[in-house]
């Protein structure tokens, strides 16, 4: 089947044996064997128990035979070292028996020898001495090796069980990969248990393919930033979000697919770019890091929705400021009030009434002038309010006071310069041959996809590698140019928006109108690029689910799960291994609850339901049935 870990144990488990073989020949083989010889003890310890016992028996027998031959040589070295009966030569049987007696320290007794202390043959005493020393070393090695082998914690991993199936389902607009793990030893649970997940797959860039590449899968439950610690006395659910850094996300659904990495707007903080860091989208959503930045002011935000709100707000503020500047051009705070002549035929009485009316009009005009003071003038920078006036203010006009924020100095009055306002510089349109920007971007995207997938047929079963190179949109280059003045209204938000919002149906199109309602719709710009009602990029849940299913099936991806912990009784560390392929992954299902209340009131794990997966909407129904 080509799996790294087979389901070759009971209860749908794996023995943890990695199916990875080695091939080397010539000098490379010799060098590899030299590396093995440097770690000969652990190589010997990794053998099966019966092989170790067989090797130890052979080792002890060889030691006995070696010293038996030495005893025969000593017996024939001279007449004073005779060890045989009545002056005869020592036979091999007698020499081997003497070697056994010496190694076991039972004692000595030979029919033809009256000197048990070997005073007449010092050579024999020397051989006996070395055999005793070597025997002590061999005994220590044998005992230590057997103890390490028998007392190893590797077999403890057989009590850590994994669910037979892994589930992929959509929760709250995001897809999640989940599986279960549990420790059968309820009396001595694993100490400091952590979990890690890796994806093993074939990776390609369209031309070259790298086989069996691994990528770390970030976990949300348990949080891998806290060590991914598990409490295995009850079944634990391990959760991985299929986000932009997940190897389970199809490459065509990645943000890098439409916009290449420009190291400013589109970078490794909001998508996976090899060999960048493996991040989590949930960290940005929780505010732990920034996931989007404004190309105009450089301010960073957690998500693109925050960036969208920022650009919308700043566009509105810039429109208000531009209107204030337009008012500045036509407004002269130092003009002298000139009363209109009385209507012809008006009498003295009517003249008094008319005078009162004109005073009220002057008062209203003064109040309007003072209240405006250039609407929102505090929001306009001082550099944009460099205004001079040609008409002097008359000190004797008490009915018209100076606006405090627009008083002119004597030097400014003497210069008599003309009022001016600094306009905003706009970017020139980048349309080419009458084509719209969106059409140009679509054509460039199709061309890049065609080049990237020209060798797709020869790379089936591989995951396309997101690359950071390639062409960058011309607008993104302009955004990154710090020498070019720009405003937030110059931003084409369709280039910045990379989040795909899942909707349950095809007809449900979420727009910004559903999220942001302006105070005055008449203030919204007519230009599509500056429109406040840009549509969000939406994707049907069913379509993304089918894309993930096809990706998992065609890419032959295998998800390896590792649980490491300390065995409480021996304090040895062990590792439990399991894996999931497309054959072991189900969609739109979740694990049935296997925790129950025992008749004595304590917690009970029903292992009959440990591997059971049910549709998500039936979980509540199963709970109600069990309670009843």
C-alpha positions in Angstrom: 0.0 0.0 0.0 3.0 2.3 0.2 2.2 3.4 3.8 4.9 4.4 6.3 2.8 2.8 9.1 0.6 -0.2 8.5 -2.4 -1.1 10.6 -0.7 -4.4 11.7 -1.9 -4.6 15.3 -5.1 -5.4 17.0 -7.9 -2.9 17.6 -7.1 -1.1 14.3 -3.7 0.0 15.7 -0.2 0.1 14.3 2.9 -1.6 15.8 4.8 1.6 15.1 7.3 0.0 12.7 8.3 2.5 10.0 8.5 0.9 6.5 11.6 2.7 5.4 14.4 0.7 3.9 18.0 1.7 3.1 20.0 1.1 -0.1 23.8 1.8 -0.3 26.7 0.2 -2.1 30.4 0.6 -2.5 32.1 3.2 -0.3 28.8 4.7 0.8 27.8 1.3 2.3 31.1 1.1 4.2 30.7 4.6 5.6 27.1 3.8 6.8 28.3 0.6 8.5 31.0 2.6 10.2 28.3 4.9 11.6 26.3 1.9 12.9 29.4 0.5 14.5 29.9 3.7 16.5 26.5 3.1 18.1 26.7 -0.7 18.4 25.0 -1.0 21.8 21.7 0.7 20.6 21.8 -1.2 17.4 22.1 -4.4 19.4 19.3 -3.3 21.7 17.0 -2.6 18.8 17.0 -6.3 17.8 14.2 -8.7 18.7 14.5 -10.3 22.1 15.1 -13.9 20.7 17.9 -12.6 18.5 19.5 -10.9 21.5 19.3 -14.1 23.6 20.8 -16.1 20.8 23.7 -13.7 20.3 24.4 -13.6 24.1 24.5 -17.4 24.2 26.9 -17.5 21.3 29.1 -14.9 23.0 29.3 -16.8 26.3 30.1 -20.1 24.6 32.9 -18.5 22.6 34.4 -17.2 25.8 34.4 -20.7 27.3 35.9 -22.2 24.2 38.6 -19.6 24.0 39.8 -20.2 27.5 39.5 -24.0 27.1 42.0 -23.8 24.2 44.3 -21.7 26.4 44.2 -24.4 29.1 45.2 -27.1 26.6 48.1 -24.9 25.5 49.3 -24.4 29.1 49.0 -28.1 29.8 51.4 -28.9 26.9 53.8 -26.1 27.8 55.8 -28.1 30.4 55.8 -31.1 32.8 55.1 -29.0 35.8 51.8 -27.7 34.3 50.2 -31.0 33.7 46.5 -30.9 34.3 45.7 -34.4 33.0 45.3 -37.6 35.0 48.5 -39.5 36.0 50.7 -37.5 33.7 48.5 -37.7 30.7 47.8 -34.8 28.5 44.7 -32.7 29.2 41.8 -33.5 26.8 39.5 -31.0 25.2 36.6 -32.2 27.4 38.7 -31.6 30.6 39.8 -28.2 29.4 36.3 -27.1 28.6 35.1 -28.4 32.0 37.9 -26.5 33.7 36.8 -23.4 31.8 33.2 -23.8 33.0 34.4 -24.2 36.6 36.6 -21.2 36.4 33.8 -19.0 34.9 31.2 -20.1 37.4 33.6 -20.0 40.4 32.4 -23.4 41.7 35.8 -24.6 42.8 38.7 -26.9 41.6 39.3 -30.5 41.9 41.4 -32.6 39.4 42.2 -36.3 39.9 45.8 -36.0 38.6 46.7 -32.7 40.4 47.8 -32.5 44.0 48.5 -28.7 43.8 45.1 -26.9 43.7 46.9 -23.5 44.0 49.2 -24.0 41.0 52.4 -23.1 42.8 54.4 -25.0 40.2 52.8 -23.4 37.1 52.4 -19.6 37.2 51.2 -19.5 33.5 48.1 -21.5 34.4 47.3 -19.1 37.2 47.6 -16.2 34.8 45.1 -17.7 32.4 42.6 -18.4 35.2 42.9 -14.8 36.4 42.0 -13.4 32.9 39.2 -15.8 32.5 37.6 -14.7 35.8 37.9 -11.0 34.8 36.4 -11.6 31.4 33.6 -13.6 32.8 32.7 -10.8 35.2 32.5 -8.4 32.3 30.5 -10.8 30.1 28.0 -11.4 33.0 27.6 -7.7 33.6 27.0 -7.1 29.8 24.5 -9.9 29.5 22.5 -8.9 32.6 22.5 -5.2 31.6 21.4 -5.9 28.0 18.7 -8.3 29.0 17.4 -5.8 31.6 17.4 -3.0 29.1 15.6 -5.1 26.6 13.0 -6.6 28.9 12.4 -3.4 30.8 12.2 -1.1 27.8 9.1 1.2 27.5 8.6 0.7 23.8 5.9 -1.9 24.4 4.0 0.7 26.6 2.9 2.4 23.4 0.6 -0.5 22.6 -1.8 0.7 25.4 -2.1 4.2 23.7 -4.8 3.7 21.1 -5.9 5.9 18.3 -9.2 6.1 16.5 -9.5 4.1 13.4 -10.9 7.0 11.3 -10.0 10.7 11.2 -12.8 13.2 10.5 -12.8 16.4 8.4 -15.8 18.7 8.9 -16.6 22.4 8.7 -17.2 24.2 12.0 -17.8 28.0 12.1 -16.7 28.6 8.5 -13.4 26.6 8.8 -12.5 23.0 8.0 -10.8 20.9 10.7 -9.0 17.6 10.8 -9.7 15.6 14.0 -8.9 12.2 15.5 -9.0 10.6 18.9 -6.4 9.2 21.3 -6.7 7.4 24.6 -4.5 5.5 27.1 -5.8 2.1 28.2 -3.7 2.0 31.4 -6.2 3.8 33.7 -4.2 3.2 36.9 -0.8 4.5 35.7 -1.5 7.2 33.1 1.2 8.5 30.9 3.2 11.4 32.3 3.7 14.6 30.2 2.1 13.2 27.1 2.4 15.4 24.0 1.1 15.0 20.5 2.5 16.0 17.1 1.3 15.6 13.6 3.2 15.5 10.3 2.1 15.2 6.7 4.1 13.1 4.4 3.5 13.7 0.7 5.2 14.2 -2.7 5.8 17.8 -3.5 6.4 19.4 -6.9 6.7 22.8 -8.6 5.5 21.6 -12.0 8.9 20.5 -13.3 10.6 18.7 -10.4 9.1 16.4 -7.9 10.4 15.7 -4.4 9.2 12.4 -2.9 8.1 11.8 0.7 8.4 15.4 2.0 7.2 16.2 5.5 5.5 19.3 6.8 4.6 20.0 10.4 0.8 20.4 11.1 0.0 23.0 13.7 -2.6 22.0 16.3 -5.3 24.0 18.0 -6.4 21.4 20.5 -4.2 20.8 22.3 -2.5 24.1 21.7 1.0 23.2 20.3 2.4 26.5 21.6 1.8 25.2 25.1 3.5 21.9 24.2 0.4 20.0 22.9 0.0 18.3 26.3 -2.7 15.6 26.6 -4.6 14.0 29.5 -4.9 10.5 28.2 -7.0 9.1 31.1 -10.1 10.1 29.0 -10.4 10.1 25.2 -8.9 13.3 23.8 -9.7 14.9 20.5 -6.8 16.3 18.5 -7.8 19.2 16.2 -5.9 20.7 13.3 -7.3 23.6 11.3 -7.1 23.4 7.5 -5.8 27.0 6.9 -3.3 28.5 4.5 -0.4 26.7 6.2 -2.1 23.3 6.3 -0.8 20.6 3.8 -4.4 19.4 3.5 -5.5 22.6 1.8 -5.5 22.2 -2.0 -2.8 24.3 -3.7 -5.4 26.1 -5.9 -7.2 27.3 -2.8 -4.0 28.9 -1.5 -3.7 32.6 -1.4 -0.4 32.4 -3.2 -2.2 31.1 -6.3 -3.5 34.4 -7.5 -0.9 36.8 -6.1 2.8 36.0 -5.8 4.8 36.9 -2.8 5.9 40.6 -2.9 7.4 40.6 0.7 5.2 43.6 1.6 1.4 43.0 1.2 1.4 39.3 0.3 4.1 37.6 2.5 4.6 34.7 4.8 2.5 36.3 7.5 -0.7 35.5 5.6 0.2 32.4 3.6 2.7 29.6 3.4 5.7 30.3 1.2 8.5 27.8 1.1 10.7 27.7 3.1 8.8 30.1 5.5 7.6 29.4 8.9 4.5 27.2 9.6 2.0 29.6 11.3 -1.6 29.3 12.3 -4.4 31.4 11.0 -6.1 31.2 14.4 -3.3 33.2 16.0 -4.1 36.2 13.9 -7.8 35.9 14.5 -7.1 35.9 18.3 -4.9 38.9 18.1 -1.6 37.1 18.9 0.0 38.4 15.8 -0.6 40.6 12.7 -1.8 38.9 9.6 -2.4 41.9 7.3 -0.9 45.3 6.8 -2.0 48.5 5.1 0.1 49.3 2.0 -0.5 53.1 2.5 0.2 53.9 6.1 1.9 50.6 7.0 -0.3 49.9 10.0 -0.7 46.2 10.7 -3.9 44.4 11.7 -4.9 40.9 12.9 -7.0 39.9 9.9 -8.1 41.2 6.5 -11.5 42.1 7.9 -9.7 44.6 10.3 -7.8 45.9 7.3 -11.0 46.3 5.3 -12.6 48.3 8.1 -9.5 50.5 8.3 -9.4 51.3 4.6 -13.1 51.9 4.5 -12.8 54.4 7.4 -9.8 56.1 6.0 -11.5 56.5 2.6 -14.4 58.2 4.3 -12.1 60.5 6.2 -10.1 61.4 3.1 -13.3 62.3 1.3 -14.3 64.6 4.2 -10.9 66.2 4.3 -11.0 66.8 0.5 -14.3 68.5 0.8 -12.9 70.7 3.6 -10.1 71.7 1.3 -12.5 72.7 -1.4 -14.4 74.9 1.1 -11.0 76.5 2.0 -10.5 77.6 -1.6 -13.8 79.7 -1.7 -13.9 80.8 1.9 -12.4 84.2 3.0 -12.7 84.8 6.7 -11.5 88.4 6.4 -14.0 89.9 4.0 -15.8 93.1 5.2 -19.5 93.1 5.7 -21.4 95.7 3.6 -25.0 96.3 4.5 -27.5 96.3 1.7 -29.3 99.6 1.0 -32.8 100.1 2.3 -35.6 99.3 0.0 -37.0 102.3 -1.7 -40.1 103.9 -0.1 -39.2 102.6 3.4 -40.1 104.9 6.2 -38.3 105.5 9.5 -40.3 102.8 11.3 -39.7 100.3 8.6 -36.1 101.3 8.5 -35.7 100.3 12.2 -37.3 96.9 11.5 -35.1 96.4 8.5 -32.0 97.3 10.6 -33.0 94.7 13.2 -33.5 92.1 10.4 -30.1 92.8 8.9 -28.5 92.4 12.4 -30.1 89.0 12.8 -28.8 88.0 9.3 -25.3 89.2 10.2 -25.5 87.3 13.5 -26.5 84.1 11.6 -23.7 84.6 9.1 -21.2 85.0 11.9 -22.4 81.9 13.7 -22.2 79.8 10.5 -18.7 81.1 9.9 -17.5 80.4 13.4 -19.1 76.9 13.5 -17.6 75.9 10.2 -14.0 77.3 10.7 -13.2 75.0 7.9 -15.3 71.9 8.7 -13.2 69.5 10.7 -10.2 71.9 10.4 -8.5 70.1 13.3 -8.3 67.0 11.1 -6.5 68.9 8.3 -2.7 69.1 8.5 -1.1 72.5 9.0 0.7 72.1 5.7 -2.6 72.0 3.9 -3.9 75.2 5.5 -1.3 77.7 4.2 -3.8 80.4 3.3 -3.1 84.1 2.7 -5.6 86.8 2.0 -5.6 90.0 0.0 -8.3 91.9 2.1 -7.3 93.4 5.4 -9.5 92.7 8.4 -11.1 95.9 9.8 -10.5 96.2 13.5 -13.5 98.6 13.9 -16.0 96.0 12.6 -17.3 94.7 16.0 -20.2 92.7 14.4 -17.8 90.4 12.7 -15.1 88.8 14.9 -11.9 87.1 13.8 -12.0 83.3 13.7 -9.4 82.2 16.2 -7.9 79.5 14.1 -7.7 81.6 11.0 -6.2 84.9 12.3 -3.5 86.3 10.1 -0.3 87.9 11.3 0.7 91.4 10.3 3.4 90.0 7.9 0.9 87.8 6.2 -1.4 90.7 5.7 1.3 92.8 4.2 2.4 90.1 1.8 -1.0 89.9 0.3 -0.5 86.4 -1.1 -3.2 84.4 -2.8 -5.0 81.6 -0.9 -3.9 78.2 -2.0 -4.6 74.6 -1.1 -2.3 71.6 -1.7 -4.2 69.1 -3.9 -3.9 65.3 -3.5 -1.8 63.6 -6.2 -3.6 60.7 -7.9 -2.0 57.6 -9.4 -2.4 57.5 -13.2 -4.6 54.7 -14.4 -2.7 51.6 -15.4 -5.2 50.3 -18.0 -3.7 48.9 -21.2 -5.5 49.0 -24.5 -8.8 49.7 -23.0 -8.8 46.6 -20.8 -9.9 46.7 -17.3 -7.5 46.0 -14.4 -9.6 42.9 -13.4 -9.4 41.5 -16.9 -5.6 42.0 -17.0 -5.2 40.3 -13.6 -7.3 37.4 -14.7 -5.4 36.9 -17.9 -2.1 37.1 -16.0 -3.3 34.6 -13.5 -4.5 32.2 -16.2 -1.1 32.4 -18.0 0.8 31.7 -14.8 -1.5 28.7 -14.0 -1.0 27.4 -17.5 2.8 27.6 -17.2 2.8 26.1 -13.7 0.6 23.2 -14.7 2.2 22.4 -18.1 3.7 19.2 -16.6 0.8 18.3 -14.3 0.1 14.9 -16.0 3.6 13.7 -15.2 3.4 14.8 -11.6 0.2 13.1 -10.5 0.0 12.2 -6.8 2.1 15.2 -5.8 1.3 18.4 -4.0 2.2 21.6 -5.8 4.7 23.6 -3.8 3.7 27.3 -3.2 6.5 29.5 -4.5 7.4 33.0 -3.5 8.9 34.1 -6.9 7.2 35.2 -10.1 5.6 38.4 -11.3 4.0 40.9 -8.9 1.1 43.0 -9.8 2.1 46.5 -10.9 -0.2 48.1 -8.3 1.5 46.2 -5.5 4.9 47.6 -6.7 3.4 51.1 -6.6 2.1 50.6 -3.1 5.5 49.6 -1.9 7.1 52.7 -3.5 7.6 55.1 -0.5 8.6 58.1 -2.8 5.1 58.2 -4.4 2.4 60.0 -2.6 -0.8 58.0 -2.2 -4.0 57.9 -0.3 -6.3 55.1 0.9 -8.7 55.8 -2.0 -6.0 54.7 -4.4 -6.0 51.2 -3.1 -7.5 48.4 -5.2 -8.7 46.3 -2.4 -9.3 43.3 -4.6 -5.5 42.9 -4.7 -5.3 42.9 -0.9 -8.2 40.6 -0.2 -7.1 37.0 0.0 -9.4 35.6 2.6 -12.1 33.3 1.2 -15.3 33.4 3.2 -17.3 30.2 3.2 -21.1 30.4 2.5 -23.5 27.5 2.8 -25.2 28.0 -0.6 -24.5 29.2 -4.0 -27.1 32.0 -3.9 -25.8 33.4 -0.5 -23.4 36.1 -1.6 -22.0 38.0 1.4 -21.0 41.6 0.7 -19.6 44.4 2.7 -23.1 46.0 2.8 -24.0 43.2 5.2 -21.1 44.1 7.5 -20.6 47.8 7.1 -23.5 50.3 6.7 -22.3 53.9 6.0 -24.0 56.9 7.5 -24.7 58.4 4.1 -24.8 56.2 1.1 -24.6 59.3 -1.2 -21.0 59.9 0.0 -19.8 56.6 -1.5 -17.6 56.8 -4.6 -19.0 55.8 -7.9 -15.7 54.4 -9.0 -15.6 50.6 -8.5 -12.1 50.7 -7.1 -13.1 53.2 -4.4 -16.5 51.6 -3.8 -17.3 51.0 -0.2 -19.4 48.0 -1.1 -16.8 45.7 -2.4 -17.9 42.1 -2.5 -16.1 39.5 -0.3 -14.5 36.5 -2.0 -16.9 33.7 -1.2 -16.7 30.0 -1.6 -19.3 27.3 -1.2 -18.7 24.9 1.6 -19.6 22.0 -0.6 -17.1 23.1 -3.3 -14.2 23.5 -0.8 -15.1 20.1 0.8 -14.9 18.4 -2.6 -11.6 20.1 -3.4 -10.1 18.9 -0.1 -11.4 15.4 -0.7 -9.9 15.2 -4.2 -6.6 16.7 -2.9 -6.3 14.2 -0.1 -7.1 11.3 -2.4 -5.0 12.3 -5.4 -1.9 13.5 -3.5 -1.6 10.2 -1.6 -0.9 12.2 1.5 -0.3 10.3 4.8 -0.7 12.0 8.2 1.6 10.6 10.8 0.6 11.1 14.5 3.2 10.8 17.3 2.3 10.7 21.0 5.3 10.9 23.3 5.3 10.5 27.1 7.0 9.0 30.2 6.1 5.7 31.6 5.3 6.3 35.2 6.8 3.1 36.8 10.1 2.9 35.0 10.5 6.6 34.1 11.4 5.7 30.5 10.2 7.7 27.5 8.3 6.0 24.8 6.6 7.0 21.5 3.3 5.8 20.1 2.9 6.1 16.3 -0.1 6.0 14.1 -1.1 7.3 10.6 -4.1 8.2 8.4 -4.4 8.1 4.6 -7.4 8.9 2.4 -8.7 5.4 3.2 -9.0 6.3 6.9 -10.5 9.9 6.5 -14.2 10.5 6.5 -16.0 13.8 5.8 -18.9 15.6 7.6 -18.7 13.2 10.6 -17.6 13.3 14.1 -16.8 10.8 16.9 -19.6 9.4 18.9 -19.3 10.0 22.6 -17.8 7.0 24.4 -17.8 8.5 27.9 -20.5 7.2 30.2 -21.5 7.1 33.8 -20.9 3.7 35.4 -23.5 2.1 37.7 -21.3 3.1 40.7 -21.4 6.7 39.6 -17.8 6.9 38.2 -16.7 7.6 34.7 -16.6 4.8 32.2 -15.2 4.6 28.7 -17.2 2.5 26.3 -14.5 1.1 23.9 -17.2 -0.3 21.7 -18.0 3.3 20.5 -14.4 4.5 20.4 -14.1 4.1 16.7 -17.6 5.0 15.8 -18.2 8.1 13.6 -21.6 9.6 13.2 -22.8 12.7 11.2 -22.5 15.9 13.2 -26.2 16.6 13.5 -26.8 13.2 15.1 -24.4 13.7 18.0 -26.9 15.5 20.2 -29.6 12.9 19.4 -27.2 10.1 20.5 -26.5 11.9 23.8 -30.2 12.3 24.5 -30.8 8.6 23.8 -28.0 7.6 26.2 -29.3 9.9 28.9 -32.8 8.6 28.6 
